Structures are given as C-alpha cells and as structure tokens.
Amino acid sequence: MPTFGAHRDQFNALAAPAALSGVQARPDVTHWYIQAGIKRRMLFRELGATTIYGEYQESDDASVGGSITNLQQAGNTFEITDTEMVSWGFGLVQDIDKAAMQLWTSFQHFDPSVQGISSGATNQNFQNGSLVLEEQFQIQVGAKIKF
C-alpha cells in the first residue's frame, strides 16, 4: 500500500535572520515523501509474509538561516541561503508469524545540497556559492518482536 506525506511551512515575508545579508525574506520550507511496496507470501512462504518497498523524499530550505564557521580559517563564515536534501531507498521486511516477529533490512541514499554566501577567504569546502558535501548512504538491519 502506498504512503504519501507532504508539508509546507509558509513564512509570508518574515524577515531573514540578521546574519543573512544577501537574503530579503525567509523562504518557505517544503517536504514530501512517498513509499510504496508489496506484501505477499513469496520468499519464505512458511514463515510469513514478505514486504518489499521503495521510498523517495525531498526537503527544500529546511535549514536556511544557519551559518557554518570554518574553524581552519578565522573569519570565514558560510551563510546558508538555500538547502535541498534528496533521499531514496528500498527495504525488505520478513514476518515470522510463529514468533510474532519481523526481520528487516533497508538501504537509504542521501544527496544534500547547500547554497550560500561565503564571507572571508574561500577554500575547498566553499566553492562557487556551494558548500561541498558528499552523498551518503546507510544500511540498517533489525528485528522487532511483538509481545
């Protein structure tokens, strides 16, 4: 069964934090998420149902208004003006009916993007108005017992 969620925070001309000299108003925050999958007795039929799912989400401007100070170079601050996080993943859940238990594993990939204004000298962390970030991923494995 698919799951969908979304929200938006509107700031209606709320002034940007004083530290953001290049931004006139606080941008709206948006987030949406979708997950879909299938649950059937397929892989280990004698144990219980198996669920296979995929998910995708995006968040925009959730962290605008902060700043990052480069501790390696005094006076170099990066003021955040625009952020985006894109995440996607998939997972597998195996029910074990006789034990009232679920075994699960999931994979998630995260791709962050941060834009801003750099004051002071630039370096390898702040390039062309962007904070240089690496994509990340995580793998989780777990179990849940119902009692």
Number of C-alpha atoms within 10 A of each C-alpha: 8 11 10 12 10 12 11 12 12 12 13 10 11 12 13 18 14 10 12 21 11 12 20 13 14 19 22 16 18 16 18 14 16 15 17 14 15 13 15 13 14 13 12 13 13 11 16 19 19 21 18 17 17 18 19 17 18 18 20 20 22 16 15 24 20 13 17 13 14 17 9 8 12 10 12 18 20 25 25 24 24 19 20 20 16 16 19 18 18 18 18 18 19 24 22 18 12 9 11 12 16 18 15 17 15 17 16 17 15 17 15 17 18 22 21 26 21 22 12 13 12 16 12 7 11 21 13 11 16 19 22 14 12 10 11 11 13 10 12 10 12 10 12 11 10 7 6
